[in-house]
Every structure is written in structure tokens, then in C-alpha cells.
Amino acid sequence: MGICASMQAQVNSGSDGSDGALDYSAYINGPYNPMVIDMHDHPNGVYQYTSVNISSAITIKFSPNANNTPVTWLVQSNVIINGIVDVSGHAGSNNGIGGSGGPGGYIGGGGGSTPAPPGQGPGGGSWSGGWGANANYDYGNIYLVPLLGGSGGGGGYSSAGGGGGGGAIIIAASGQFSLTGQVLAHGGDGVGEYRSSGPNAVGGGGSGGAIRIIATKITGSGSMSTAGGGTWYQNGSGGQGRVRFDTFENDFAGSITGTFTQGYQPIIIPTTGQGSQLKVASVGGVPVSVTPTGQLTTPDTILSAQQNNPIPVVVSCANVPLNTQITVSVKPTNGAAVNATGYNTTGTLAASTATISIVIPRGGGLIYVTAATSN
């Protein structure tokens, strides 16, 4: 007698269930909608749920934690989203303040005199003759490991703030993920005003963020969007972000806005030794803090006024193949970004370095490092 057995692969989200069930299935419209999840009591942004069930009447938004981490939902069983989960960036303001990013996203540039500040993030928009340029999202990789939010749009002339970058969210379910509602990671809009004489004051749109869904099965007819933010009185918008499905069975029949990829890549939260990592180790021979702030008001590295251009920037790489093209970008407070490329020719796959010389604008700026990836 023969015995036939079948086995179906299943995702293991790794959730320990310590945050219980996120259950808004019985909520209706009222004073508690939208529901705002304050992330400050989860400094790493990781939530460990037993299940998730969100009714069609509910919108969930987030207050980012001090580390501005992406949102990570680890779920032991099923995820049902009939409402809206929103990690979008915020619009710039007409009082010279850039829009804040969603969780894991970057702030938009503040409006100001010529030239206005750029948006933050690897693809942040800069200043362009009264206009704040739209932000791009052409960094990161198709697997969304690590997960990165969107960049901020550039600030415009006068008081026109750029839009904040869309946030980033991972939802990992050991069971089924079902969506008839929406998951949003939009870039924030830039703001501005029309002027009959002189330059128009227009902030750039923030780029879209990132959405990654990991589940044994993905179903539903809802929508996911990482659209870039718009701009007032200007064609175009911030760059679209990325959407990634990691699943064994994709039955999703809804709409997706953004660069979409799918497969099954099991790493949910990279631990030490997993995933590719880049870090600026030193600038002009001056070591960079192990916990950089990335704020011009509190510089992480101060160079001597006697330092001559070009200045060497040493980049530490982990799990990056040797001879990968590495790009160093410097975004000054005023003016366009400066870029230089090089290769990690020293070391091994596990740990290598690249030394790249770049002409740093007077007054310095924010330094970002990216690696070329195959898309």
C-alpha cells in the first residue's frame, strides 16, 4: 500500500507574539480614526503580533520613534487589511519648513533665500533656480534588504518647503496576507506660490518609500502605492519607491504603484553578518562617529581649514563583492550635490574598503554612500 503525503512551504515570521493581536476589526468611524501608533516605545520599530485585522473604517498612521526606523510587523498567523496602513511622508509647509518623512523616510528641504536647503537622503532634491528639485528613489536594491525610506524634496525660494520622503514598512506573516484596503508609502508634496515677478517659490516633491510583504500566501484586490509627492505649479513629481513580495503563492489581484519585484528571499531583519552594509569610516583622515547624527547643525566630522581638495573618504563595506562601484555623494547646504565613484579593491567579501577622493564644497555637507546593484 502506498501513502501519498503533501507538504506546503510556509513562512516563519519569527514573531514571539509579545505585542498580542492588532485587532481593529470592530472599529468604526469616530474620534479615534485615524489610529496613530506611537513608535517611541519600540525604538527598533519591530512589533511582534499574533495576528492583524484592520476594518475598512480604520486608517492607521505612525508617529516615528527617536531613531526614525522603518515599521516592521512580525505576525504569527494571518494579516487582514481592509482599511488603510499609511507610512507616507508629509507635505512641506509655507513657513519655510520641509515636510517630515514617514517612518524611515527623510525630511524635505526647508524654504529659504537663494539657494534653499536640499532635501535629506541619498536621493534628496536640491535647489534649482527658485525651484526645489524632486527627490529620487534610485538607491537601495530590489530585495529591500536593508529597508530604506524615501528622500526629501528640495526646498524652494522664499518659504516653500520640500515634501518629506515616504516611509518604509515590512509586514511578515507566517500565514496569509490579505489586502482589500490600501498600504501607502507616498512621498510628501512640495508647496509653493505663484509670483507675477521674480522666481516662483516651489518646494520639490519627496520620493516614495518602500513596502515589503512577506507571507506564505498573498491575496486581495486592494492597492499598494509608493508614489512620489507632487509639486505645485511644476510638472512631474518625486521618484517612485519600491514594492517587494516575498511569498510562495501570489494571488494578489490589486494594483501596485512603484517599482515592483517578487520572489522569495528569507531574510526579514538583517542581523550582524547578513546583508550588504556600507559605512563612512573617515573623511580626510578624521574618523567618523560610530553613531553619526547626519545633521549639519551637529557635524559628525570637522576638517581643518588647511585640508586641501580632493579629500579622501574611506568607506567600510560588509558583504559587498570586491570591485563593486561605490558612489560618495556630498549634499551641501547651498548648491548642487557633488559625486565621486570608486571601487572596494581591498579586503574580502565579508569586509572590504574603498577609498574615494572627492571635492567637498566649501562649508561641507551631508555625505551619503551607495553601492551599484543589479536590478
C-alpha positions in Angstrom: 0.0 0.0 0.0 1.4 3.4 -0.9 1.0 6.5 1.1 1.0 9.9 -0.5 1.8 13.0 1.5 2.0 16.6 0.5 3.8 19.5 2.2 3.4 23.2 1.6 6.2 25.6 2.3 5.4 28.2 5.0 7.0 31.4 6.0 8.3 31.8 9.5 7.9 35.4 10.5 9.9 34.9 13.7 7.2 36.7 15.8 7.1 35.8 19.5 3.6 37.3 19.9 4.6 39.7 22.7 2.6 42.6 21.3 -0.6 40.5 21.2 -3.2 40.9 18.4 -3.5 44.1 16.5 -7.3 44.0 16.2 -9.3 46.9 14.8 -11.9 44.6 13.1 -14.8 46.1 15.2 -13.9 49.8 15.0 -16.0 52.2 13.0 -15.5 55.9 12.0 -15.2 58.1 15.0 -12.9 60.2 17.1 -10.2 57.5 17.2 -9.8 57.4 13.5 -7.1 57.6 12.2 -5.4 55.4 14.8 -1.9 56.7 15.4 0.7 54.2 16.6 3.4 55.9 18.6 6.6 54.1 17.9 8.6 55.6 20.7 8.1 52.6 22.9 9.5 50.4 20.1 13.0 52.0 19.4 13.8 49.4 16.8 10.4 49.7 15.1 9.8 45.9 15.4 6.3 44.8 16.5 5.6 41.1 17.4 2.0 40.4 16.8 -0.1 37.2 17.0 -2.4 38.4 14.2 -3.5 41.6 12.5 -7.1 42.5 11.5 -8.0 46.1 10.4 -11.5 47.0 9.4 -12.4 49.1 6.3 -13.3 52.0 8.5 -9.8 52.4 10.0 -6.7 54.3 8.9 -3.5 53.5 10.8 -0.7 56.1 10.8 2.5 56.3 12.8 4.5 58.7 15.0 8.2 57.8 14.2 10.5 56.8 17.1 13.7 58.7 18.1 15.7 56.5 15.7 13.3 57.1 12.8 13.3 53.4 12.0 11.0 51.8 9.4 8.0 49.9 10.6 8.4 46.1 11.0 5.3 43.9 11.7 6.1 40.3 12.5 2.9 38.3 12.7 2.5 34.7 13.9 -0.6 33.9 11.8 -2.7 36.0 9.3 -2.8 39.6 8.3 -6.1 41.1 7.1 -6.1 44.7 6.0 -9.5 46.1 4.8 -8.6 49.6 5.9 -5.5 51.8 5.3 -2.0 51.4 6.6 -0.1 54.7 5.9 3.6 55.4 6.3 3.6 58.3 3.8 5.8 61.4 4.1 4.3 64.8 4.9 3.9 67.9 2.7 6.2 70.8 3.1 4.9 74.0 4.6 4.7 77.6 3.5 6.5 78.8 6.6 9.9 77.5 5.4 9.9 74.1 7.0 10.4 70.9 5.0 7.9 68.1 5.4 8.9 65.3 7.8 9.4 61.8 6.3 7.4 58.8 7.2 9.0 56.2 9.5 12.4 55.6 8.0 12.0 58.4 5.4 14.0 61.6 5.2 12.9 65.3 5.8 12.3 67.7 2.9 14.5 70.8 2.5 13.3 74.0 4.2 12.4 77.0 2.1 14.9 79.9 2.2 16.7 82.5 0.3 18.8 81.7 -2.7 19.7 78.9 -2.6 17.4 76.9 -0.4 18.5 73.8 1.6 18.3 70.4 -0.2 16.2 67.5 0.9 17.9 64.9 3.0 18.5 61.3 1.9 20.6 59.6 -0.8 18.3 60.9 -3.5 17.3 64.2 -1.9 16.3 67.1 -4.2 18.5 70.2 -4.5 17.9 73.8 -5.4 17.4 74.8 -9.0 16.7 78.5 -9.7 13.8 79.1 -7.3 12.5 75.5 -7.6 13.2 72.7 -5.2 14.1 69.7 -7.3 12.0 66.5 -6.8 13.7 63.7 -4.8 14.7 60.4 -6.5 14.5 56.8 -5.2 17.1 55.0 -7.3 19.1 53.7 -4.5 18.7 50.5 -2.4 18.2 47.1 -4.1 15.3 45.0 -5.4 15.2 42.9 -2.2 14.7 45.8 0.1 17.4 44.5 2.5 18.1 46.7 4.2 14.8 48.6 4.1 15.2 52.2 3.2 12.7 55.1 3.2 12.3 57.8 0.6 14.4 61.0 0.3 13.1 64.6 0.8 12.3 67.1 -1.9 14.5 70.2 -2.2 13.4 73.5 -0.6 12.3 76.3 -2.8 12.8 80.1 -2.8 11.3 82.1 0.0 9.3 79.9 2.3 8.5 76.9 0.1 9.3 73.7 1.9 10.0 70.4 0.1 8.0 67.3 0.8 9.2 64.5 3.1 10.2 61.1 1.8 7.8 58.2 2.1 8.4 55.8 5.0 9.2 52.1 4.8 7.3 49.1 6.2 7.8 45.3 6.3 4.8 43.1 7.1 5.8 39.5 7.6 3.1 36.9 8.2 3.6 33.2 8.9 0.1 32.7 7.4 -1.8 34.6 4.8 -1.6 38.3 3.9 -5.0 39.6 2.6 -5.5 43.2 1.4 -8.7 44.7 0.2 -7.7 48.1 1.6 -4.5 50.1 1.0 -0.9 50.2 2.1 0.6 53.6 1.3 4.2 54.9 1.4 3.8 58.1 -0.6 6.3 60.9 -0.8 5.0 64.3 0.6 4.1 67.1 -1.7 6.2 70.2 -2.1 4.4 73.6 -1.6 4.8 77.0 -3.1 3.3 80.1 -4.5 3.0 81.8 -7.9 4.7 85.1 -8.4 4.0 87.5 -11.2 7.5 88.8 -11.0 10.7 87.2 -9.7 11.2 83.5 -9.2 8.3 81.2 -8.3 8.7 79.7 -4.9 8.2 75.9 -5.2 9.4 73.1 -3.0 10.1 69.7 -4.6 8.1 66.5 -4.0 9.6 63.8 -1.8 10.2 60.4 -3.2 8.1 57.4 -2.5 9.2 54.9 0.2 9.2 51.1 0.4 6.7 48.3 1.1 7.8 44.8 1.6 5.3 42.0 2.1 6.4 38.5 3.3 3.8 35.8 3.7 3.1 32.2 2.8 0.3 33.5 0.6 -0.6 37.0 -0.6 -4.2 37.7 -1.7 -6.7 40.5 -2.2 -7.8 43.2 -4.6 -6.6 46.3 -2.7 -3.8 48.7 -3.6 -0.2 49.4 -2.6 1.5 52.6 -3.6 4.9 54.2 -3.2 4.2 57.1 -5.5 6.3 60.2 -5.2 5.0 63.5 -3.9 3.8 66.2 -6.3 4.8 69.8 -6.7 2.8 72.9 -7.0 3.0 74.7 -10.4 5.6 72.3 -11.8 5.3 69.1 -13.9 6.5 65.8 -12.5 6.8 64.5 -9.0 9.2 62.8 -6.7 10.5 59.4 -7.8 8.5 56.3 -7.2 9.7 53.9 -4.4 9.7 50.1 -4.4 7.3 47.3 -3.6 8.5 43.8 -2.9 6.6 40.5 -2.4 8.4 37.5 -0.9 5.9 34.6 -1.0 5.3 31.1 -2.1 1.9 31.9 -3.6 1.0 35.2 -5.1 -2.8 35.6 -5.8 -2.8 39.3 -5.4 -5.2 40.9 -8.0 -5.0 44.5 -6.8 -3.0 47.5 -8.1 0.7 48.3 -7.3 2.3 51.7 -7.9 6.1 51.7 -7.7 9.0 49.6 -8.9 7.7 46.0 -8.2 9.7 42.8 -7.8 8.8 39.4 -6.3 10.5 36.1 -5.3 11.3 34.5 -2.1 14.2 36.0 -0.1 14.0 34.7 3.5 16.0 37.4 5.4 13.4 39.6 7.2 15.5 41.6 9.6 19.2 41.5 8.8 21.4 40.5 11.7 25.1 41.1 12.1 26.8 39.5 9.2 23.7 39.4 7.0 23.1 41.7 4.1 25.3 44.3 2.5 26.4 47.2 4.6 28.2 50.5 3.9 29.6 53.0 6.3 31.8 56.1 6.0 34.8 55.3 8.2 36.7 58.5 7.8 36.8 61.8 5.9 40.2 63.4 5.2 41.8 61.0 7.7 39.4 62.1 10.5 37.3 59.1 11.9 33.5 59.4 11.8 31.5 58.7 14.9 30.2 55.2 15.2 26.7 56.7 15.8 26.6 59.6 13.3 23.7 62.1 13.5 23.6 63.1 9.9 22.8 66.7 10.9 24.7 69.8 9.6 23.9 71.5 12.9 26.0 68.9 14.8 28.7 67.8 12.4 30.0 64.2 12.8 33.4 65.2 11.4 35.1 68.6 11.4 38.0 69.0 9.0 40.9 71.5 9.3 40.6 74.6 7.2 44.0 73.7 5.8 42.7 70.5 4.3 43.1 70.6 0.5 40.7 69.2 -2.1 40.2 66.5 -3.2 39.6 64.8 0.1 39.8 61.1 0.6 36.7 59.4 2.0 37.2 55.8 3.3 34.1 53.6 3.1 33.9 50.3 5.0 31.9 47.6 3.2 30.4 44.3 4.5 29.1 41.6 2.3 29.8 43.6 -0.8 31.6 41.8 -3.7 35.1 43.2 -4.4 35.4 45.7 -7.2 31.8 46.9 -6.8 31.3 50.5 -7.8 30.8 52.7 -4.7 29.5 56.2 -5.0 30.1 59.0 -2.5 27.7 62.0 -2.6 28.1 65.3 -0.7 25.0 67.4 -0.5 26.0 70.9 0.7 23.6 73.4 2.3 23.9 75.5 -0.8 24.4 74.4 -4.3 24.2 71.1 -6.2 25.4 67.7 -4.9 28.9 66.5 -5.7 29.5 62.9 -6.6 32.6 60.7 -7.0 32.9 57.0 -7.6 35.5 54.3 -6.8 35.8 50.6 -6.0 36.3 48.4 -2.9 39.5 46.8 -4.0 41.0 46.0 -0.6 39.8 43.2 1.6 37.3 40.3 1.2 33.6 39.8 0.6 33.0 39.9 4.3 34.9 43.1 5.0 36.5 45.4 2.4 37.3 49.1 2.0 37.1 51.7 -0.8 39.0 55.0 -0.7 37.4 57.6 -2.9 38.7 61.2 -3.4 36.0 63.9 -3.7 36.0 67.6 -4.0 34.0 68.7 -0.9 32.2 72.1 -1.3 33.2 74.9 1.0 31.3 74.6 4.3 30.9 70.8 3.9 27.6 69.0 3.7 25.8 65.7 4.2 27.7 62.6 3.0 25.9 59.5 1.6 27.3 56.3 0.3 25.7 53.9 -2.2 26.7 50.8 -4.0 25.8 49.8 -7.5 23.3 46.8 -7.6 21.8 44.7 -10.3 18.1 45.4 -10.7 
